[in-house]
Amino acid sequence: MRARHAFRAAIPMSIALGLAAPAIGATAQESPGAAVRGSQAPTADALVRALEKLMYPDARTTLRLRFRSSEGRDEQYEMVCYTRERNGKIIVRMAAPAEQIGNDILMLDQNVWTYDRAANRVIKVASNQSFGGTGFSYGDVVRLNFSSNYDAALEGETPDTYLLELTAKHRNAPYYRIALTVAKRGGWPVSGTYYAQSGSVVKEITYSDIRDTGFGRKPVTLTVRTPLDPGSVNVMSVVREESKDLPDRIFNKRNLETRLEEKL
């Protein structure tokens, strides 16, 4: 099956080091987020649907995750994600480092499963569990969508943004509550504060480096700050994204080992 769009981007050094970077992107096609603009404020659900259409196309996406702890631990991961239904179904194939190849991840029906290559078995993991000790959770890595996991309410707006309050629908959601800021022009996420049920802040995520991946202009870099390690750097960037119409039959635990999507 031939890809229809492709996107490549190098990670700017300033992003890799956790520093602010200017938004980049030439004039591109109108983004799906443009549909929410109008004389009246859209509903929270409409904002979330437009955001997900923009951020989570049916695609084969290569991601690069950089983690540097305050103690000096420095790691980089690369993964290939196969997604459909606005990230309602996701397979993540680990491509680097070498020792992680084969330890792949499946998200299906709000449940996250990982294939343990050494044990040769599939294990269910909590979506809020830390991925490899980084500031990202498994839910962040599979990029769980908001609409399947949270009820949305429009809490307010500024001249440039809408302020959304997302509350978990079920116990499998990685966070109890999210305060999400969405750009009025473009419809992409700008920043989010992620809370535990106790009310404590679990992490803060900023979305930056605006580019056109072939699906409309959107942020391709996520930077996480966590109170557990305030000095750490946690950055995830889209390296390549190409449209892919993936069949439903590949999204199951058995395929974590058989890898049918690579034959399509």
For each residue, the residues with C-beta under 8 A, 3 or more apart:
1: 244 245 264
2:
3: 6 60 242 243 244
4: 214 242 243
5: 213 214 215 241 242 243
6: 3 214 240 241 242
7: 211 212 213 214 238 240 241 242
8: 239 240
9: 209 211 220 237 238 239 240
10:
11: 15 16 64 66 221 235 237 239
12: 15 16 21 209
13: 16 17
14: 17 19 20 21
15: 11 12 18 19 21 208 209 221 223 235 237
16: 11 12 13 66 235
17: 13 14 233
18: 15 68 223 233 234 235
19: 14 15
20: 14 208
21: 12 14 15 24 208 209 221
22:
23: 208 209 210
24: 21 209 210 211
25: 28 210 211 212 217
26: 212
27:
28: 25 31 212 216 217
29: 212 216
30: 34 216
31: 28 34 54 186 187 188 215 216 217 218
32: 35 50 53 54 187 215 216
33: 36 37 50 51 54 182 183 186 187 188 216 218
34: 30 31 37 185 186 187
35: 32 50 187
36: 33 42 46 47 50 184 187
37: 33 34 184 185 187
38: 42
39:
40:
41: 154 157 162
42: 36 38 46 47 50 154 162
43: 46 47 154
44: 47 48 152 153 154 164
45: 48 49 147 152
46: 36 42 43 49 50
47: 36 42 43 44 50 51 152 154 162 164 182 187
48: 44 45 51 52 146 147 152 164 166
49: 45 46 52 53 86 147
50: 32 33 35 36 42 46 47 53 54 187
51: 33 47 48 54 55 146 182 187 188 189
52: 48 49 55 56 86 87 145 146 147
53: 32 49 50 56 57 86
54: 31 32 33 50 51 57 186 187 188 215 216 218
55: 51 52 143 188 189 218
56: 52 53 83 86 87 143 145
57: 53 54 83 215 241 243
58: 83 84 85 243 244 245 246
59: 81 83 215 241 242 243 244
60: 3 80 81 82 241 242 244
61: 80 81 83 238 240 241 242
62: 78 79 80 81 95 238 239 240 241
63: 78 79 80 81 141 236 237 238 239
64: 11 76 77 78 236 237 239
65: 76 77 78 79 131 134 136 141 234 235 236
66: 11 16 75 76 233 234 235 236 237
67: 73 74 75 76 77 132 133 134 135 136 232 233 234
68: 18 72 73 74 75 232 233
69: 72 73 74 229 231 232
70: 229 230 231 232
71:
72: 68 69
73: 67 68 69 133
74: 67 68 69
75: 66 67 68 97 132 134
76: 64 65 66 67 96 97
77: 64 65 67 94 96 97 100 132
78: 62 63 64 65 94 95 96 239
79: 62 63 65 92 93 94 95 141
80: 60 61 62 63 92 93 95
81: 59 60 61 62 63 90 91 92 93 142 143
82: 60 90 91 93 244 246 250 261
83: 56 57 58 59 61 87 89 90 91 143 246
84: 58 88 89 246 248 251
85: 58 88 89
86: 49 52 53 56 145 147
87: 52 56 83 90 107 142 143 144 145
88: 84 85 145 148
89: 83 84 85 107 108 248 251
90: 81 82 83 87 105 106 107 108 142 143 251
91: 81 82 83 104 105 106 250 251 255 256 261
92: 79 80 81 104 105 106 107 141 142
93: 79 80 81 82 104 259
94: 77 78 79 100 101 102 103 104 105
95: 62 78 79 80 101
96: 76 77 78 100 101
97: 75 76 77 100 101
98: 101
99:
100: 77 94 96 97 103 132
101: 94 95 96 97 98 117
102: 94 115 117
103: 94 100 114 115 116 117
104: 91 92 93 94 114 115 256
105: 90 91 92 94 112 113 114 115 138 141 142
106: 90 91 92 112 113 114 115 122 251 252 253 255 256
107: 87 89 90 92 110 111 112 113 127 142 144
108: 89 90 111 113 251 252 253
109:
110: 107 127 144 148 149 170 172 173
111: 107 108 124 172
112: 105 106 107 124 125 126 127 138 139 142
113: 105 106 107 108 122 123 124 125 253 256
114: 103 104 105 106 122 123 125 138
115: 102 103 104 105 106 121 122 123 256 257
116: 103 119 120 121 122 123
117: 101 102 103 120
118:
119: 116 123
120: 116 117
121: 115 116
122: 106 113 114 115 116 253 256
123: 113 114 115 116 119
124: 111 112 113
125: 112 113 114 129 138
126: 112 129 138 174
127: 107 110 112 137 138 139 142 144 172 173 174
128: 137 138 139 174 175 202
129: 125 126 137 138
130: 133 134 135 136 137
131: 65 134 136 137 138 140 141
132: 67 75 77 100
133: 67 73 130
134: 65 67 75 130 131 234
135: 67 130 203 224 225 226 228 229 232 234
136: 65 67 130 131 140 141 224 234 236
137: 127 128 129 130 131 140 141 174
138: 105 112 114 125 126 127 128 129 131 141 142 174
139: 112 127 128 142 144 173 174 175
140: 131 136 137 143 144 174 205 222 224 236
141: 63 65 79 92 105 131 136 137 138 236
142: 81 87 90 92 105 107 112 127 138 139
143: 55 56 81 83 87 90 140
144: 87 107 110 127 139 140 148 149 173 174
145: 52 56 86 87 88 148 149
146: 48 51 52 149 150 152 166 178 180
147: 45 48 49 52 86 150 152
148: 88 110 144 145 169
149: 110 144 145 146 168 169 170 172 173 174
150: 146 147 166 167 168 169 173 178
151: 166 167 169
152: 44 45 47 48 146 147 164 165 166
153: 44 164 165 166 167
154: 41 42 43 44 47 157 162 163 164 165
155: 163 164 165 179
156: 162 163
157: 41 154 161 162 163 184
158: 161 163
159: 184
160: 183 184 185
161: 157 158 181 182 183 184 190
162: 41 42 47 154 156 157 181 182 184
163: 154 155 156 157 158 179 180 181 182
164: 44 47 48 152 153 154 155 178 179 180 181 182
165: 152 153 154 155 177 178 179 180
166: 48 146 150 151 152 153 177 178 179 180
167: 150 151 153 176 177
168: 149 150 171 173 175 176 177
169: 148 149 150 151 173
170: 110 149 173
171: 168
172: 110 111 127 149
173: 110 127 139 144 149 150 168 169 170 176
174: 126 127 128 137 138 139 140 144 149 194
175: 128 139 168 178 194 195 196 202
176: 167 168 173 195 196 197
177: 165 166 167 168 194 195
178: 146 150 164 165 166 175 192 193 194 195
179: 155 163 164 165 166 192 193 195
180: 146 163 164 165 166 189 191 192
181: 161 162 163 164 189 190 191 192
182: 33 47 51 161 162 163 164 187 188 189 190
183: 33 160 161 186 187 188 189 190
184: 36 37 157 159 160 161 162 187
185: 34 37 160
186: 31 33 34 54 183 210 217 218
187: 31 32 33 34 35 36 37 47 50 51 54 182 183 184
188: 31 33 51 54 55 182 183 207 210 217 218 219
189: 51 55 180 181 182 183 192 207 219
190: 161 181 182 183 206 207
191: 180 181 204 205 206 207
192: 178 179 180 181 189 204 205 207
193: 178 179 201 204
194: 174 175 177 178 201 202 203 204 205
195: 175 176 177 178 179 199 200 201 202
196: 175 176 199 200 201 202
197: 176
198:
199: 195 196
200: 195 196 227
201: 193 194 195 196 204 227
202: 128 175 194 195 196 226 227
203: 135 194 224 225 226 227
204: 191 192 193 194 201 224 225 226
205: 140 191 192 194 222 223 224 225
206: 190 191 222 223 225
207: 188 189 190 191 192 219 221 222
208: 15 20 21 23 219 221 223
209: 9 12 15 21 23 24 219 220 221 237
210: 23 24 25 186 188 217 218 219 220
211: 7 9 24 25 217 218 220
212: 7 25 26 28 29 215 216 217 218
213: 5 7 216 218 220 238 241
214: 4 5 6 7 241 242 243
215: 5 31 32 54 57 59 212 218 241 243
216: 28 29 30 31 32 33 54 212 213
217: 25 28 31 186 188 210 211 212
218: 31 33 54 55 186 188 210 211 212 213 215
219: 188 189 207 208 209 210 222
220: 9 209 210 211 213 237 238
221: 11 15 21 207 208 209 235 236 237 238
222: 140 205 206 207 219 235 236 237
223: 15 18 205 206 208 233 234 235
224: 135 136 140 203 204 205 234 235 236
225: 135 203 204 205 206 230 234
226: 135 202 203 204 229 230 232 234
227: 200 201 202 203 230
228: 135
229: 69 70 135 226 232
230: 70 225 226 227
231: 69 70
232: 67 68 69 70 135 226 229
233: 17 18 66 67 68 223
234: 18 65 66 67 134 135 136 223 224 225 226
235: 11 15 16 18 65 66 221 222 223 224
236: 63 64 65 66 136 140 141 221 222 224
237: 9 11 15 63 64 66 209 220 221 222
238: 7 9 61 62 63 213 220 221 241
239: 8 9 11 62 63 64 78
240: 6 7 8 9 61 62
241: 5 6 7 57 59 60 61 62 213 214 215 238
242: 3 4 5 6 7 59 60 61 214
243: 3 4 5 57 58 59 214 215
244: 1 3 58 59 60 82
245: 1 58
246: 58 82 83 84 250 251 261 264
247: 250 264
248: 84 89 251
249: 252 255 260
250: 82 91 246 247 255 260 261 264
251: 84 89 90 91 106 108 246 248 255
252: 106 108 249 255
253: 106 108 113 122 256
254: 257 258
255: 91 106 249 250 251 252 258 259 260 261
256: 91 104 106 113 115 122 253 259
257: 115 254
258: 254 255
259: 93 255 256 262 263
260: 249 250 255 263 264
261: 82 91 246 250 255 264
262: 259
263: 259 260
264: 1 246 247 250 260 261
